[in-house]
Amino acid sequence: MLSLGVRELAAAMRVVAKGDLGRYYSRGTSETDKFEQGLRATLDVRHALAVNSGTSALICALVGAGIGPGDEVLVPAYTWVSTAAAPLAVGAVPVLVEIDESLTMDPIDLERKITPHTKAIIPVHMINLVCDMDAIMKVAVKHDLVVIEDACQAMGLKYRGRRAGSIGHSGVFSFNQHKNIKSGEGGAIVTNDDRTFARAAMYHDVGHYERKDQFVSDEPIFVGMNFRMPELSAAILRPQLKRLDRQLARRRERRRFLIDELAASGRTGYAISPHHDPAEAAGLALLFDDPQEAKAFGDIKGARRLIDTGRHVYTNWQSILAKRPVHPLLDPYAWAHRPIDYPADACPATLDILARSCTVELAPELPTPAFRVATRSMRA
Ligand SMILES: Cc1ncc(COP(=O)(O)O)c(C=O)c1O
């Protein structure tokens, strides 16, 4: 089954035929409005704002929460570089937190990294595996911190009955080419907080955002950027959103199948990476005893060793490690209350876990990973 098909084609043609390519030019309800409606219903949240990338969604969420110069934002050392870059875009600094064997933020190290200047936590639900949100929210409440869930890699996943991204103060999603639903580029922020939404909405539209029928805000207008989602993107995302739960069910089915196949293969020296809501797991990672075994497994088609996934690993975030701002006078590190550094060994537990871990591809549209050993066939 291909993830994009005739419904997306028809949706794109509808937009082109109508000729309204931006939401504000739409005669009638725009595709972007309808996509946001779908997001609100699917994720059971009060507000949803479609934007043009996951990175812009992160920036909007930080702006929404009022994070800025002098603030420290806790981010995991294993995530796409955008999670760490976004705080810098609003003048704050990222502080690295170890992951644990679930491949998500370690709540124990999280609490260790809190200082009087910490304002926000960005837990990241990596590769369709969810964070330990109960533990993270407990730390956040105890220290009065904002939680922005980065659910870019986990659209639709559930954690104890709630959708990833709907548990913290806000949640962000990416719809780039590699995500559960995709439009090439695209993103969204969701929240139940009116002020966060009003600020994010204003920022994403050069500070002139007005949608008075949908929210009331006395927030004064401030300067923003253009992070608006094009109508074509919203149109092709809508049918995918409708299919999302079915697609996730197929990923879970494929996960169970591959776990059985691995067990049947007689391979030893690995464990399935623990999951914080096992029944909902739609990602699969293996944790090997020995990094060399992980390396060999990662060479198999359909598998990848996590330490080899480029800018998902903090040691490959060159611009951040070098603390190189966009302009010498726009330097968030100069505004920080204490020196923040990122030595190569800042997060040794993360490096050890990533060197021993491999992810296994579960996307239904891709061929079954080549380590399959049994003769049973599998539904695509
Ligand atoms: C965890 C995570 N956060 C943020 C992003 C940024 O999303 P985008 O590429 O849409 O800007 C990504 C994208 O790969 C991601 O995987």
PDBQT file of the ligand as one rigid body, heavy atoms in Angstrom, charges set to zero:
ROOT
HETATM    1  C1  LIG A 401      12.043  14.919  16.392  1.00  0.00    +0.000 C 
HETATM    2  C2  LIG A 401      11.960  15.996  15.356  1.00  0.00    +0.000 A 
HETATM    3  N1  LIG A 401      11.795  17.268  15.733  1.00  0.00    +0.000 NA
HETATM    4  C3  LIG A 401      11.703  18.261  14.836  1.00  0.00    +0.000 A 
HETATM    5  C4  LIG A 401      11.800  18.012  13.478  1.00  0.00    +0.000 A 
HETATM    6  C5  LIG A 401      11.733  19.141  12.517  1.00  0.00    +0.000 C 
HETATM    7  O1  LIG A 401      10.720  18.982  11.570  1.00  0.00    +0.000 OA
HETATM    8  P1  LIG A 401      10.841  19.636  10.109  1.00  0.00    +0.000 P 
HETATM    9  O2  LIG A 401      11.827  18.852   9.332  1.00  0.00    +0.000 OA
HETATM   10  O3  LIG A 401       9.465  19.535   9.561  1.00  0.00    +0.000 OA
HETATM   11  O4  LIG A 401      11.257  21.051  10.320  1.00  0.00    +0.000 OA
HETATM   12  C6  LIG A 401      11.980  16.702  13.035  1.00  0.00    +0.000 A 
HETATM   13  C7  LIG A 401      12.108  16.412  11.597  1.00  0.00    +0.000 C 
HETATM   14  O5  LIG A 401      12.771  15.514  11.146  1.00  0.00    +0.000 OA
HETATM   15  C8  LIG A 401      12.075  15.667  13.994  1.00  0.00    +0.000 A 
HETATM   16  O6  LIG A 401      12.246  14.402  13.616  1.00  0.00    +0.000 OA
ENDROOT
TORSDOF 0
